[in-house]
Amino acid sequence: MKRPSKEPFPRFAVGDLIKDREYGDLGLVLKYVGIEEDNYDNYYILNMLGKVEWFSRSYIEEFCEIVNEYK
């Protein structure tokens, strides 16, 4: 079970396939950087078009859900 985002641990792990709940965009978590600063981009995500981008922890953990959890 994933931890809630209020805890110091990330909600999603490297290798998890995630989806934006509103738009349906898929992404694969490639890296997580555990720096706890406002507006810091913690998640490095590979999107459906093959592009990699950094996203903030608040966006990923509040607006995305797991499609397939890496085990």
C-alpha distances in whole Angstrom, upper triangle without the diagonal:
4,7,9,12,15,13,15,12,12,9,10,11,15,15,13,15,15,17,19,19,23,24,22,23,20,20,18,17,19,19,18,20,19,22,22,25,26,26,25,24,20,19,21,21,23,24,25,29,28,28,26,26,24,22,21,18,19,20,17,14,16,18,15,13,11,14,13,10,12,11
4,7,9,12,11,12,9,8,5,7,9,12,13,11,13,13,15,17,17,21,22,20,21,18,17,16,14,17,16,15,17,16,19,18,21,22,22,21,20,17,16,18,18,20,21,23,27,26,26,23,23,21,19,18,14,15,16,13,11,13,15,13,11,10,13,12,10,11,12
4,6,8,7,9,7,7,5,8,10,14,16,14,16,15,17,18,18,22,24,22,22,21,19,18,16,18,17,14,16,14,17,16,19,20,20,20,19,16,16,19,19,22,23,26,29,28,27,25,23,21,19,17,13,14,16,13,10,12,15,14,13,12,16,16,13,15,15
4,6,6,9,8,8,6,10,13,16,18,16,17,15,17,17,17,20,22,21,22,21,20,19,17,20,18,15,17,15,17,15,17,18,18,18,18,16,16,19,19,23,23,26,29,28,27,25,23,20,18,15,12,11,14,12,8,10,13,13,12,13,17,17,15,17,18
4,5,7,7,7,6,9,12,15,18,16,17,15,16,16,16,19,21,21,21,20,18,18,16,18,16,13,14,12,13,12,14,14,15,15,15,12,13,17,17,21,22,25,27,27,25,22,20,17,15,12,8,8,11,10,6,8,11,12,12,14,17,18,16,18,20
4,7,8,9,9,13,15,19,21,19,21,19,20,19,20,22,24,24,24,23,22,22,19,21,19,16,16,13,14,11,13,13,15,15,16,14,16,20,21,24,25,28,31,30,29,26,23,20,17,14,11,10,13,13,10,11,14,15,16,17,21,22,20,21,23
4,5,8,9,12,14,17,20,19,21,19,21,21,22,24,26,26,26,24,23,22,19,21,18,15,15,12,13,11,14,15,17,16,17,14,16,20,21,25,26,29,31,31,29,26,24,21,18,15,12,12,15,15,12,13,17,17,17,18,22,22,19,20,21
4,7,9,12,13,16,19,18,21,20,22,22,23,26,27,27,26,25,22,21,18,19,16,12,12,8,10,8,12,14,16,14,15,12,14,18,20,23,25,28,31,29,28,24,22,19,17,14,11,12,16,15,12,15,18,18,18,19,23,22,20,20,21
4,6,9,10,13,16,15,18,17,20,20,22,24,26,25,24,22,20,18,15,16,14,10,10,8,11,10,14,16,17,15,15,12,13,16,18,21,23,26,28,27,26,22,21,18,16,14,11,13,15,13,11,14,17,16,16,16,20,19,16,16,17
4,6,7,10,13,12,14,13,16,17,18,21,22,21,20,18,16,15,11,13,11,8,9,8,11,11,14,15,15,14,13,9,9,13,14,17,19,22,25,23,22,19,17,15,13,11,8,10,12,10,8,12,14,13,13,13,16,16,13,14,15
4,7,10,12,10,12,11,14,14,15,19,20,19,18,16,15,14,11,14,13,10,12,11,14,14,16,17,17,16,14,11,11,14,14,17,18,21,24,23,22,19,18,16,14,12,9,10,12,9,6,10,12,10,10,10,13,14,11,12,14
4,7,9,7,9,8,12,13,15,18,19,17,16,14,12,10,8,10,10,9,12,12,15,15,18,18,18,16,14,11,9,11,11,14,15,18,21,20,19,17,16,14,13,12,10,12,12,9,8,11,12,10,9,8,11,11,8,9,12
4,6,6,9,10,14,16,18,21,21,19,18,15,12,10,7,9,8,7,11,12,15,16,19,20,20,17,15,12,10,11,11,13,16,18,21,19,19,16,16,15,14,14,12,15,15,12,11,15,16,13,12,10,12,11,8,7,9
4,6,9,11,14,17,19,22,22,20,18,14,11,8,5,5,6,7,11,12,16,18,20,21,20,18,15,12,9,9,9,11,14,16,19,17,16,14,14,13,14,15,13,17,16,13,14,17,17,15,14,12,13,12,9,7,10
4,6,9,13,16,19,22,21,18,16,13,10,6,5,6,8,10,14,16,19,21,23,24,23,21,18,15,12,11,10,10,13,14,17,15,16,14,15,15,15,17,16,19,18,14,15,18,18,15,13,11,11,9,7,5,8
4,6,10,13,15,18,18,15,14,11,8,6,6,8,10,11,15,16,20,21,23,24,22,20,17,15,11,12,10,11,12,14,17,16,16,15,15,15,15,16,14,17,16,12,12,15,15,11,10,7,8,6,5,5,9
4,7,11,13,16,15,12,11,7,6,5,7,10,12,14,17,19,22,23,25,25,23,21,18,16,12,12,9,9,10,11,14,14,15,14,15,15,15,16,15,17,15,12,13,15,14,10,9,6,5,5,6,8,11
4,7,9,12,12,9,8,6,5,6,7,11,13,14,17,18,21,21,23,22,20,19,16,15,12,12,9,10,10,11,14,15,15,14,14,14,13,14,13,14,12,9,10,12,10,6,5,4,5,7,8,10,14
4,6,9,8,6,5,4,6,9,11,14,16,16,20,21,23,23,24,23,21,20,17,17,14,14,11,12,10,10,14,15,15,15,15,15,13,15,14,14,12,9,11,11,8,5,5,6,6,9,12,14,18
4,6,6,5,5,7,8,11,13,16,17,17,20,21,22,22,23,21,19,19,16,16,14,15,12,13,11,12,15,16,16,15,14,15,12,13,13,13,9,8,10,9,6,4,7,9,10,13,15,17,21
4,6,6,8,10,12,15,16,19,21,20,23,23,25,24,25,23,21,22,19,19,17,18,16,17,15,15,18,20,20,19,18,18,15,16,15,14,11,10,11,9,6,5,7,10,10,14,16,19,22
4,6,8,11,14,17,18,22,23,22,25,26,26,26,25,23,21,22,20,21,19,20,17,18,15,16,18,20,20,20,19,19,16,17,17,15,12,12,13,11,7,8,10,13,14,18,20,22,26
4,6,9,12,16,17,21,22,22,25,26,27,27,27,24,22,23,20,21,18,19,16,16,13,13,15,17,17,18,17,18,16,17,18,17,13,13,15,14,10,10,12,14,14,17,20,22,26
4,6,10,13,16,19,21,21,24,26,27,27,27,26,23,24,21,21,18,18,15,14,11,11,14,16,16,17,17,18,16,18,18,18,14,13,15,14,10,9,10,12,11,14,17,19,23
4,7,11,13,16,18,19,22,24,25,25,26,24,21,21,18,18,15,15,11,11,8,7,10,12,13,13,13,15,13,16,17,17,13,12,14,14,11,9,11,12,11,14,16,18,22
4,7,10,13,16,17,20,22,24,25,25,24,22,21,18,17,14,13,9,9,6,6,10,11,12,12,13,14,13,16,16,17,14,11,14,15,12,9,10,10,8,11,13,15,18
4,7,9,12,13,17,19,21,22,23,23,20,19,15,14,11,10,6,5,4,6,9,9,10,9,10,11,11,14,14,16,13,10,13,15,13,10,10,10,9,11,12,13,17
4,6,9,11,15,17,20,21,23,23,21,19,15,14,10,8,5,5,7,9,11,10,11,9,11,12,12,15,14,17,15,11,14,16,15,11,11,10,10,10,10,10,14
4,6,8,11,14,16,18,20,20,18,16,13,10,7,6,5,7,9,12,14,12,12,10,10,10,10,12,12,15,13,10,12,15,14,11,12,10,12,11,10,10,13
4,7,10,13,16,18,20,21,19,16,13,11,8,5,6,7,10,13,15,12,12,9,10,10,11,14,14,17,16,13,15,18,18,15,16,14,15,14,13,11,14
4,7,10,12,15,17,18,17,14,11,8,6,5,7,10,13,16,18,15,14,10,10,9,11,12,12,15,15,13,14,18,18,16,17,15,17,16,15,13,15
4,6,9,12,14,15,14,11,9,6,5,6,9,12,15,19,20,18,17,13,12,9,10,10,9,13,13,11,12,16,17,15,16,15,18,17,15,14,16
4,6,9,11,13,13,9,8,5,7,8,12,15,18,22,23,21,19,15,13,10,11,10,9,13,14,13,14,17,19,18,19,19,21,21,19,18,20
4,6,9,12,13,10,10,6,9,12,15,18,21,24,26,24,22,18,16,13,13,11,9,12,15,14,13,16,19,18,19,19,22,22,19,19,20
4,6,9,10,7,9,7,10,13,16,20,22,26,27,25,23,19,17,13,13,11,10,12,15,15,15,17,20,20,21,22,25,25,23,22,24
4,7,9,7,10,9,12,15,18,22,24,27,29,27,25,21,19,15,13,10,9,11,14,14,14,16,18,19,21,22,25,26,24,24,25
4,6,6,9,9,13,16,19,22,24,28,29,28,25,21,18,14,13,10,10,11,14,15,15,16,19,20,22,24,27,28,26,26,28
4,6,9,10,14,16,19,22,23,27,28,27,24,21,18,14,12,9,9,9,12,14,14,15,17,19,21,24,27,28,27,27,30
4,6,9,12,14,16,20,20,24,25,24,21,18,15,11,9,6,8,8,10,12,13,14,15,17,20,22,25,26,25,26,29
4,6,9,12,14,18,19,23,24,23,19,16,13,9,8,6,8,9,11,12,13,15,16,17,20,21,24,25,24,24,27
4,6,8,10,14,15,19,20,19,16,13,9,5,5,4,6,9,9,10,12,14,15,15,18,19,21,22,21,21,24
4,7,10,13,15,19,20,19,16,13,10,7,6,5,5,9,10,9,11,13,15,14,16,17,20,20,18,18,21
4,6,10,12,16,17,16,14,10,8,6,5,6,6,10,10,8,10,13,13,12,14,14,16,17,16,15,18
4,7,10,13,14,12,10,7,6,4,6,9,10,13,12,10,13,16,15,14,16,15,17,17,16,16,19
4,6,10,11,10,8,5,5,6,7,10,11,14,12,10,13,15,14,12,13,13,14,14,15,14,18
4,7,8,6,6,4,7,9,11,14,15,17,15,13,16,18,16,14,15,14,14,14,15,15,18
4,6,6,6,6,8,11,11,15,16,18,15,13,16,18,15,13,14,14,14,15,16,16,20
4,6,7,9,11,14,15,18,19,21,18,16,19,20,17,15,16,15,14,15,17,17,21
4,6,9,11,15,16,20,21,23,20,18,21,23,20,18,19,19,17,18,20,21,24
4,7,10,13,15,19,21,23,20,18,21,23,21,18,20,19,18,18,20,19,22
4,7,10,13,16,18,20,18,16,20,22,20,18,20,19,19,20,21,20,24
4,7,10,14,15,18,16,14,18,20,18,16,18,18,18,19,19,18,22
4,7,10,13,15,13,12,15,17,16,15,17,18,19,20,20,20,23
4,7,10,12,11,10,13,15,15,14,17,18,19,20,20,20,23
4,7,8,7,7,10,12,11,11,14,16,18,19,19,19,23
4,5,5,6,9,10,11,12,15,16,19,20,20,20,23
4,6,5,6,8,10,10,13,14,18,19,17,18,21
4,6,5,6,8,10,13,15,18,20,19,21,23
4,6,5,6,8,11,14,16,19,18,20,23
4,6,6,5,8,10,13,15,15,16,19
4,6,6,8,10,13,15,14,16,19
4,6,8,12,15,17,17,19,22
4,7,11,13,16,16,19,22
4,7,9,12,13,15,19
4,6,9,10,13,16
4,6,6,10,12
4,7,10,13
4,7,9
4,6
4
